[in-house]
């Protein structure tokens, strides 16, 4: 989740709200945080008991339920196999699906039952809502879009059914990626990532060694365009450029952040059309960022945010040229880009400002419910 829910909860509390971020389980690639509570994962049974307690708590109390990652508290079992099913032998998997379906229907009913005394918000992250039509036309025509959507056994139809089910109980929808607003219900809003990266930046001196290090962190190689990035760096090396690619994957967040400090430039992705929170973390170190920024979803981004964006735009056909451009930048040009990055972080991704906006939305929706408007 890029730390967004936990960070948002932290700064909601600074505004005087009682805000608790609850996660199903700890992730070895995420940062540890005192702002996040976890289910009891000592056994699957204990975890499910925790889930039921959370469900009942969400119904019995008034206030806000803010769902994240485009999902209910209950996992959604789509067309493809769900990771939880792999824990059981085949004869039991159908029972697991039936349990999940019955629990999901119960959750929907419970949320609707308590709908008048609470507001339910949801934030979509990316693949939780992304459909084929979110991708630019060349990816749709090449089949890459369908391949990406189906990489986890999901389909457009499965994703749509989940969104339709969620829409029955949701009062307000956010998306951290603008392309998703192409396929989310009307009235959904773009919300920038809440990150502390710009609050305590660690601007590092530029590396003056002879070898230029390009960093890339592929959470999923197909989605990130990793093969094209590898190919571009190899082409530059064959042409005599002293450049090396550092693939940062399979590491804890702490170890990954150490790697980010050692690179000269970071390439985020070449397929989706927007950047992730890792770009912001690297930006706070003063490093240049290359990322594919394109798509109809950009119309949902504030025009001034696009104008301020310090990220160098590239796709697979222009990446090599853009890499050479950064390689040949003067120290003054790189410093200017680093300064723009820090200003961008503070203006558009300040978690205090984002928490204030979300808190206003909480109050507005609850106020409308109190007055019988919704």
C-alpha positions as CSV (number, residue, x, y, z in Angstrom):
1,X,0.0,0.0,0.0
2,X,3.0,2.3,-0.1
3,X,2.4,3.2,3.6
4,X,-0.5,5.4,2.6
5,X,-3.2,4.1,5.0
6,X,-0.9,4.1,8.1
7,X,0.5,7.6,7.2
8,X,-3.0,9.0,6.7
9,X,-4.2,7.5,10.1
10,X,-1.2,9.1,11.8
11,X,-1.9,12.6,10.6
12,X,-5.7,12.2,11.1
13,X,-4.8,11.7,14.7
14,X,-2.8,14.9,14.7
15,X,-6.0,16.6,13.7
16,X,-7.7,15.3,16.7
17,X,-9.5,12.3,15.1
18,X,-9.4,8.9,16.7
19,X,-8.0,6.9,13.8
20,X,-6.7,3.3,13.8
21,X,-5.2,1.6,10.8
22,X,-5.7,-2.2,10.8
23,X,-3.9,-4.6,8.5
24,X,-4.6,-8.3,7.9
25,X,-1.0,-9.3,8.2
26,X,2.6,-8.0,8.3
27,X,4.4,-7.6,5.0
28,X,8.2,-8.2,4.9
29,X,8.6,-5.5,2.2
30,X,6.7,-2.8,4.1
31,X,8.0,-0.6,6.8
32,X,7.2,-1.3,10.4
33,X,5.0,1.4,12.0
34,X,3.5,2.1,15.4
35,X,0.5,3.4,13.5
36,X,-0.6,0.0,12.2
37,X,-2.4,-2.8,14.1
38,X,-2.4,-6.4,12.8
39,X,-4.7,-9.4,12.9
40,X,-3.6,-12.2,15.1
41,X,-1.8,-14.3,12.5
42,X,-0.6,-17.1,14.8
43,X,-3.2,-19.3,13.1
44,X,-5.8,-19.0,10.3
45,X,-8.6,-19.5,12.9
46,X,-7.3,-16.7,15.1
47,X,-7.1,-14.5,12.1
48,X,-10.7,-15.2,11.1
49,X,-11.9,-14.5,14.6
50,X,-10.1,-11.2,14.5
51,X,-11.8,-10.5,11.2
52,X,-15.2,-11.2,12.7
53,X,-14.5,-8.9,15.7
54,X,-13.4,-6.1,13.3
55,X,-16.6,-6.6,11.2
56,X,-18.9,-6.4,14.3
57,X,-16.9,-3.4,15.6
58,X,-17.3,-1.6,12.3
59,X,-21.1,-1.9,12.5
60,X,-21.6,-1.3,16.2
61,X,-19.7,2.0,16.3
62,X,-20.6,5.3,14.5
63,X,-18.0,7.2,12.5
64,X,-15.9,6.3,9.5
65,X,-14.9,3.0,8.0
66,X,-12.2,3.6,5.5
67,X,-11.5,0.6,3.3
68,X,-8.2,0.3,1.4
69,X,-6.7,-1.5,-1.6
70,X,-10.1,-1.6,-3.2
71,X,-11.5,-4.4,-1.0
72,X,-13.8,-5.2,1.9
73,X,-12.5,-6.4,5.2
74,X,-13.3,-9.8,3.8
75,X,-11.0,-11.0,0.9
76,X,-12.7,-11.0,-2.5
77,X,-12.4,-14.3,-4.3
78,X,-12.5,-13.5,-8.0
79,X,-12.3,-15.8,-11.1
80,X,-8.8,-16.9,-10.4
81,X,-7.3,-18.8,-7.4
82,X,-6.9,-16.8,-4.2
83,X,-3.7,-17.1,-2.2
84,X,-5.6,-18.3,0.9
85,X,-6.9,-21.3,-1.1
86,X,-3.4,-22.6,-1.6
87,X,-3.2,-23.2,2.2
88,X,-5.6,-26.1,1.9
89,X,-5.9,-29.3,-0.1
90,X,-8.1,-29.2,-3.2
91,X,-11.2,-30.9,-1.6
92,X,-11.4,-28.1,1.0
93,X,-10.9,-25.2,-1.4
94,X,-14.5,-25.1,-2.5
95,X,-15.6,-24.8,1.1
96,X,-13.1,-22.0,1.6
97,X,-14.7,-20.1,-1.3
98,X,-18.2,-20.7,0.0
99,X,-17.1,-19.4,3.5
100,X,-15.5,-16.3,1.9
101,X,-18.6,-15.7,-0.2
102,X,-21.0,-16.0,2.7
103,X,-18.8,-13.8,4.9
104,X,-18.6,-11.2,2.1
105,X,-22.4,-11.1,1.8
106,X,-22.7,-10.8,5.5
107,X,-20.2,-7.9,5.5
108,X,-22.2,-6.1,2.8
109,X,-25.4,-6.5,4.8
110,X,-23.8,-5.3,8.0
111,X,-22.4,-2.2,6.4
112,X,-25.8,-1.4,4.9
113,X,-27.4,-2.0,8.2
114,X,-25.3,0.5,10.0
115,X,-25.2,2.9,7.0
116,X,-27.1,5.8,8.6
117,X,-24.8,6.2,11.6
118,X,-21.5,5.9,9.7
119,X,-19.8,6.8,6.4
120,X,-17.9,4.2,4.4
121,X,-14.9,5.4,2.3
122,X,-12.7,3.4,0.1
123,X,-9.3,4.0,-1.6
124,X,-8.3,2.1,-4.7
125,X,-4.6,1.5,-5.3
126,X,-4.1,0.1,-8.8
127,X,-4.6,-3.5,-9.8
128,X,-7.5,-3.7,-7.4
129,X,-9.6,-1.7,-10.0
130,X,-7.5,-1.5,-13.2
131,X,-9.2,-2.8,-16.3
132,X,-7.8,-3.3,-19.8
133,X,-9.2,0.1,-20.9
134,X,-7.1,1.9,-18.4
135,X,-4.0,1.2,-20.5
136,X,-3.0,3.3,-23.5
137,X,-4.2,2.1,-26.9
138,X,-0.9,0.5,-28.0
139,X,-1.0,-1.7,-24.9
140,X,-4.6,-2.7,-25.5
141,X,-3.8,-3.6,-29.1
142,X,-0.6,-5.5,-28.3
143,X,-2.3,-7.7,-25.7
144,X,-0.1,-6.5,-22.9
145,X,-3.1,-4.9,-21.1
146,X,-5.0,-8.2,-21.0
147,X,-1.8,-10.0,-19.9
148,X,-1.3,-7.6,-17.0
149,X,-4.9,-7.8,-15.9
150,X,-4.8,-11.6,-16.0
151,X,-1.5,-12.1,-14.3
152,X,-3.2,-13.0,-11.0
153,X,-6.0,-15.0,-12.5
154,X,-8.3,-12.0,-12.5
155,X,-10.3,-10.7,-15.4
156,X,-12.1,-7.5,-16.2
157,X,-15.4,-9.1,-15.3
158,X,-14.1,-10.2,-11.9
159,X,-12.8,-6.8,-11.1
160,X,-16.1,-5.2,-12.3
161,X,-18.2,-7.5,-10.1
162,X,-16.1,-6.5,-7.0
163,X,-16.5,-2.8,-7.8
164,X,-20.2,-3.1,-8.2
165,X,-20.5,-4.9,-4.9
166,X,-18.4,-2.3,-3.2
167,X,-20.4,0.5,-4.7
168,X,-23.5,-0.7,-3.0
169,X,-22.2,0.4,0.4
170,X,-19.6,3.1,-0.3
171,X,-20.2,6.8,0.4
172,X,-17.0,8.2,-1.2
173,X,-14.3,6.7,-3.4
174,X,-10.7,7.8,-3.8
175,X,-8.1,6.6,-6.3
176,X,-4.3,7.0,-5.8
177,X,-3.8,6.4,-9.5
178,X,-5.6,8.6,-12.0
179,X,-6.1,5.9,-14.7
180,X,-8.5,4.1,-12.4
181,X,-10.9,6.9,-12.5
182,X,-11.7,5.8,-16.1
183,X,-13.4,2.7,-14.7
184,X,-14.5,3.8,-11.2
185,X,-18.0,5.2,-10.5
186,X,-18.8,8.8,-11.3
187,X,-17.9,11.1,-8.5
188,X,-14.7,9.2,-7.5
189,X,-11.8,11.5,-6.8
190,X,-8.1,11.4,-7.4
191,X,-6.1,11.5,-4.1
192,X,-2.3,11.9,-4.0
193,X,-0.2,9.4,-1.9
194,X,0.2,10.6,1.6
195,X,4.0,10.2,2.4
196,X,6.4,11.6,4.9
197,X,9.2,11.6,2.3
198,X,9.1,15.3,1.8
199,X,8.9,16.2,5.5
200,X,12.4,15.0,6.4
201,X,14.2,14.7,3.1
202,X,17.8,13.4,2.9
203,X,19.2,15.1,-0.1
204,X,22.4,13.3,-0.9
205,X,25.4,14.7,-2.8
206,X,25.6,13.5,-6.4
207,X,27.7,10.5,-7.1
208,X,30.9,11.5,-8.9
209,X,32.2,8.0,-9.7
210,X,32.8,7.0,-13.3
211,X,29.9,4.4,-13.2
212,X,26.4,5.8,-13.5
213,X,23.9,3.5,-11.5
214,X,20.3,3.2,-12.7
215,X,18.0,1.8,-10.1
216,X,14.7,-0.1,-10.7
217,X,12.4,-1.8,-8.2
218,X,10.1,-4.3,-10.0
219,X,7.3,-5.4,-7.8
220,X,6.0,-7.2,-10.9
221,X,8.3,-7.1,-14.0
222,X,5.6,-7.2,-16.6
223,X,3.7,-4.3,-15.1
224,X,6.9,-2.2,-14.6
225,X,8.3,-2.9,-18.1
226,X,11.5,-4.3,-16.5
227,X,12.6,-6.2,-19.6
228,X,12.7,-2.9,-21.6
229,X,14.6,-1.2,-18.9
230,X,17.2,-4.0,-18.8
231,X,17.5,-3.9,-22.6
232,X,18.0,-0.1,-22.7
233,X,20.8,-0.2,-20.1
234,X,22.5,-3.1,-22.0
235,X,22.3,-1.1,-25.2
236,X,23.9,1.9,-23.6
237,X,26.7,-0.3,-22.2
238,X,27.3,-1.8,-25.7
239,X,27.7,1.8,-27.0
240,X,30.4,2.5,-24.4
241,X,28.4,4.3,-21.7
242,X,29.6,3.5,-18.2
243,X,26.2,2.7,-16.8
244,X,24.9,-0.2,-14.7
245,X,21.4,-1.3,-13.7
246,X,20.7,-2.1,-10.1
247,X,17.6,-4.3,-9.7
248,X,16.1,-3.7,-6.2
249,X,13.8,-6.5,-5.5
250,X,13.1,-9.1,-2.9
251,X,14.5,-6.8,-0.1
252,X,13.0,-5.5,3.1
253,X,12.0,-1.9,2.9
254,X,15.0,-0.9,5.1
255,X,17.5,-2.7,2.8
256,X,15.8,-1.3,-0.3
257,X,16.1,2.3,1.0
258,X,19.8,1.8,1.5
259,X,20.0,0.8,-2.2
260,X,18.1,3.9,-3.2
261,X,20.8,6.0,-1.6
262,X,23.5,4.4,-3.8
263,X,21.9,4.9,-7.2
264,X,22.1,7.9,-9.5
265,X,18.7,7.7,-11.2
266,X,15.5,5.7,-10.6
267,X,13.3,4.2,-13.3
268,X,9.8,3.5,-11.9
269,X,7.7,1.9,-14.7
270,X,7.0,2.1,-18.4
271,X,3.5,0.7,-18.7
272,X,0.9,2.0,-16.3
273,X,1.1,5.8,-16.9
274,X,1.6,7.1,-13.3
275,X,4.2,6.9,-10.6
276,X,4.2,5.0,-7.3
277,X,5.2,6.0,-3.8
278,X,8.7,4.6,-4.3
279,X,9.4,7.3,-6.8
280,X,8.6,9.9,-4.1
281,X,10.9,8.2,-1.6
282,X,13.7,8.3,-4.1
283,X,12.8,11.9,-5.1
284,X,13.3,12.9,-1.4
285,X,17.0,11.8,-1.8
286,X,17.5,14.3,-4.7
287,X,17.6,11.6,-7.4
288,X,16.2,12.1,-10.9
289,X,13.1,9.9,-11.7
290,X,12.1,8.5,-15.0
291,X,8.6,7.1,-15.4
292,X,5.9,6.7,-18.0
293,X,3.3,9.5,-17.5
294,X,0.4,9.3,-20.0
295,X,-3.2,8.3,-20.5
296,X,-6.7,9.7,-20.5
297,X,-6.8,9.5,-16.7
298,X,-4.4,12.4,-16.4
299,X,-7.4,14.7,-17.0
300,X,-8.4,13.9,-13.4
301,X,-5.1,15.3,-12.0
302,X,-5.1,19.0,-11.1
303,X,-3.5,20.8,-14.0
304,X,-1.0,22.6,-11.8
305,X,0.1,19.3,-10.3
306,X,1.0,18.1,-13.8
307,X,2.8,21.3,-14.5
308,X,4.9,21.0,-11.4
309,X,5.7,17.3,-12.0
310,X,9.5,16.9,-12.0
311,X,9.5,13.3,-13.3
312,X,11.1,12.7,-16.7
313,X,8.5,11.1,-19.0
314,X,9.6,8.0,-21.0
315,X,8.3,4.8,-22.6
316,X,10.1,1.8,-24.0
317,X,10.9,3.6,-27.2
318,X,12.3,6.8,-25.7
319,X,13.9,5.4,-22.5
320,X,17.4,5.1,-23.9
321,X,17.4,8.7,-25.1
322,X,16.1,10.0,-21.8
323,X,18.8,8.0,-19.9
324,X,21.5,9.6,-22.1
325,X,19.9,13.0,-21.3
326,X,20.3,12.5,-17.6
327,X,23.8,11.1,-18.0
328,X,24.8,14.2,-19.8
329,X,23.2,16.7,-17.3
330,X,25.4,19.1,-15.6
331,X,25.5,19.2,-11.8
332,X,23.6,22.5,-11.9
333,X,20.8,20.9,-14.0
334,X,20.6,17.9,-11.7
335,X,20.4,20.2,-8.7
336,X,17.6,22.2,-10.2
337,X,15.7,18.9,-10.8
338,X,16.3,17.8,-7.2
339,X,15.0,21.2,-5.9
340,X,11.9,20.8,-8.1
341,X,11.4,17.3,-6.7
342,X,11.5,18.5,-3.1
343,X,9.1,21.4,-3.8
344,X,6.7,18.9,-5.5
345,X,6.7,16.6,-2.5
346,X,6.0,19.4,-0.1
347,X,3.2,20.9,-2.2
348,X,1.3,17.8,-3.4
349,X,2.2,14.9,-1.1
350,X,2.3,16.5,2.3
351,X,0.4,14.0,4.6
352,X,-0.8,16.9,6.8
353,X,-2.6,18.5,3.8
354,X,-4.0,15.3,2.6
355,X,-5.3,14.3,6.0
356,X,-7.0,17.7,6.3
357,X,-8.7,17.2,2.9
358,X,-9.9,13.7,3.9
359,X,-11.0,14.8,7.3
360,X,-13.2,17.5,5.6
361,X,-14.7,14.9,3.4
362,X,-15.4,12.7,6.4
363,X,-17.3,15.6,8.1
364,X,-19.1,16.6,5.0
365,X,-20.5,13.1,4.3
366,X,-21.4,12.5,8.0
367,X,-23.1,15.9,8.1
368,X,-25.2,15.1,5.0
369,X,-26.3,11.8,6.6
370,X,-27.3,13.6,9.8
371,X,-29.5,15.9,7.7
372,X,-31.0,13.1,5.7
373,X,-29.4,14.3,2.5
374,X,-27.8,10.9,1.6
